[in-house]
Amino acid sequence: MPDSYKKLIKNNPDETEIRSFLVDGDQVSVTLRIPDTLCDAAKEEAALWGMSFSAFVRTCVIEEFSKKGVRA
């Protein structure tokens, strides 16, 4: 498997390959500064889906990166 997203994309992968690449790896901590209203809205939406805020953010990023046509 490629060691970077950019290298992966150059090989014209399908959506499954992209998703596999994005979820395979060690967990890291990230500090994100966003408006409190956006944070509250995201937490509420995550709860509606039965997931944590962190899982919701990961899901959103994976969805965006695995769309066809999105390229690094």
ROVEX-575734 format. One record per residue (C-alpha): residue number from 0; x, y, z. Coordinates in pm, 1 decimal. Each point is the difference from the previous one (the first is absolute). Example, Ala and Ser with C-alpha at 12.3 -4.5 7.8 and 13.67 -1.06 7.14 Angstrom:
<pt><n>0</n><east>1230.0</east><north>-450.0</north><up>780.0</up></pt>
<pt><n>1</n><east>137.0</east><north>344.0</north><up>-66.0</up></pt>
END
This chain:
<pt><n>0</n><east>0.0</east><north>0.0</north><up>0.0</up></pt>
<pt><n>1</n><east>132.0</east><north>350.4</north><up>-79.5</up></pt>
<pt><n>2</n><east>142.8</east><north>200.9</north><up>287.6</up></pt>
<pt><n>3</n><east>-185.0</east><north>319.5</north><up>-91.1</up></pt>
<pt><n>4</n><east>-344.1</east><north>99.9</north><up>-122.1</up></pt>
<pt><n>5</n><east>155.7</east><north>184.7</north><up>-293.9</up></pt>
<pt><n>6</n><east>180.2</east><north>-314.5</north><up>-119.2</up></pt>
<pt><n>7</n><east>-318.3</east><north>-202.5</north><up>40.0</up></pt>
<pt><n>8</n><east>-200.8</east><north>242.7</north><up>-213.8</up></pt>
<pt><n>9</n><east>257.9</east><north>-10.6</north><up>-278.5</up></pt>
<pt><n>10</n><east>-85.2</east><north>-371.3</north><up>-41.9</up></pt>
<pt><n>11</n><east>-367.8</east><north>85.0</north><up>-72.0</up></pt>
<pt><n>12</n><east>-144.0</east><north>-213.6</north><up>284.1</up></pt>
<pt><n>13</n><east>-364.6</east><north>-87.2</north><up>43.0</up></pt>
<pt><n>14</n><east>-201.8</east><north>129.1</north><up>296.7</up></pt>
<pt><n>15</n><east>61.0</east><north>-315.7</north><up>205.5</up></pt>
<pt><n>16</n><east>378.0</east><north>33.0</north><up>-36.0</up></pt>
<pt><n>17</n><east>-14.8</east><north>364.3</north><up>105.1</up></pt>
<pt><n>18</n><east>-214.1</east><north>-75.3</north><up>304.9</up></pt>
<pt><n>19</n><east>226.9</east><north>-289.1</north><up>101.3</up></pt>
<pt><n>20</n><east>304.9</east><north>223.3</north><up>-20.6</up></pt>
<pt><n>21</n><east>-163.0</east><north>275.9</north><up>204.3</up></pt>
<pt><n>22</n><east>-108.0</east><north>-221.7</north><up>289.9</up></pt>
<pt><n>23</n><east>320.6</east><north>-206.2</north><up>18.2</up></pt>
<pt><n>24</n><east>249.5</east><north>160.0</north><up>234.4</up></pt>
<pt><n>25</n><east>74.4</east><north>105.2</north><up>353.2</up></pt>
<pt><n>26</n><east>-229.5</east><north>235.8</north><up>188.4</up></pt>
<pt><n>27</n><east>139.2</east><north>349.9</north><up>62.4</up></pt>
<pt><n>28</n><east>-133.8</east><north>289.6</north><up>202.6</up></pt>
<pt><n>29</n><east>-101.1</east><north>313.1</north><up>-187.6</up></pt>
<pt><n>30</n><east>-96.7</east><north>338.4</north><up>140.0</up></pt>
<pt><n>31</n><east>-261.0</east><north>173.0</north><up>-209.2</up></pt>
<pt><n>32</n><east>-119.6</east><north>354.8</north><up>55.9</up></pt>
<pt><n>33</n><east>-351.3</east><north>60.5</north><up>-126.4</up></pt>
<pt><n>34</n><east>-281.6</east><north>230.1</north><up>105.9</up></pt>
<pt><n>35</n><east>-197.6</east><north>-128.1</north><up>296.8</up></pt>
<pt><n>36</n><east>-320.3</east><north>7.2</north><up>-204.7</up></pt>
<pt><n>37</n><east>154.7</east><north>-229.0</north><up>-262.3</up></pt>
<pt><n>38</n><east>128.8</east><north>-232.7</north><up>270.6</up></pt>
<pt><n>39</n><east>-338.8</east><north>-17.8</north><up>170.4</up></pt>
<pt><n>40</n><east>-176.9</east><north>-64.4</north><up>-331.4</up></pt>
<pt><n>41</n><east>248.6</east><north>-274.3</north><up>-90.1</up></pt>
<pt><n>42</n><east>-42.4</east><north>-165.4</north><up>341.7</up></pt>
<pt><n>43</n><east>-378.7</east><north>6.5</north><up>-42.0</up></pt>
<pt><n>44</n><east>23.7</east><north>-149.5</north><up>-350.0</up></pt>
<pt><n>45</n><east>242.3</east><north>-267.3</north><up>122.9</up></pt>
<pt><n>46</n><east>-241.8</east><north>-94.1</north><up>277.0</up></pt>
<pt><n>47</n><east>-281.2</east><north>-37.4</north><up>-255.3</up></pt>
<pt><n>48</n><east>220.6</east><north>-251.0</north><up>-183.1</up></pt>
<pt><n>49</n><east>87.5</east><north>-177.2</north><up>326.4</up></pt>
<pt><n>50</n><east>368.1</east><north>86.7</north><up>-10.7</up></pt>
<pt><n>51</n><east>251.1</east><north>215.3</north><up>182.3</up></pt>
<pt><n>52</n><east>113.6</east><north>339.1</north><up>-123.7</up></pt>
<pt><n>53</n><east>339.5</east><north>-148.9</north><up>-93.5</up></pt>
<pt><n>54</n><east>-155.9</east><north>-284.3</north><up>-196.8</up></pt>
<pt><n>55</n><east>-225.3</east><north>249.4</north><up>-178.6</up></pt>
<pt><n>56</n><east>295.8</east><north>218.1</north><up>-102.5</up></pt>
<pt><n>57</n><east>195.9</east><north>-305.9</north><up>-120.9</up></pt>
<pt><n>58</n><east>-301.6</east><north>-114.3</north><up>-200.6</up></pt>
<pt><n>59</n><east>-40.0</east><north>342.5</north><up>-161.0</up></pt>
<pt><n>60</n><east>367.1</east><north>16.8</north><up>-96.9</up></pt>
<pt><n>61</n><east>-3.2</east><north>-353.5</north><up>-141.6</up></pt>
<pt><n>62</n><east>-315.9</east><north>77.4</north><up>-198.9</up></pt>
<pt><n>63</n><east>157.9</east><north>312.9</north><up>-146.8</up></pt>
<pt><n>64</n><east>331.3</east><north>-164.6</north><up>-84.9</up></pt>
<pt><n>65</n><east>-157.0</east><north>-307.7</north><up>-158.5</up></pt>
<pt><n>66</n><east>-224.7</east><north>191.4</north><up>-241.2</up></pt>
<pt><n>67</n><east>79.9</east><north>-60.1</north><up>-363.3</up></pt>
<pt><n>68</n><east>178.4</east><north>296.0</north><up>-149.8</up></pt>
<pt><n>69</n><east>163.6</east><north>118.5</north><up>322.1</up></pt>
<pt><n>70</n><east>372.3</east><north>-10.3</north><up>-59.2</up></pt>
<pt><n>71</n><east>300.5</east><north>113.0</north><up>197.6</up></pt>
END
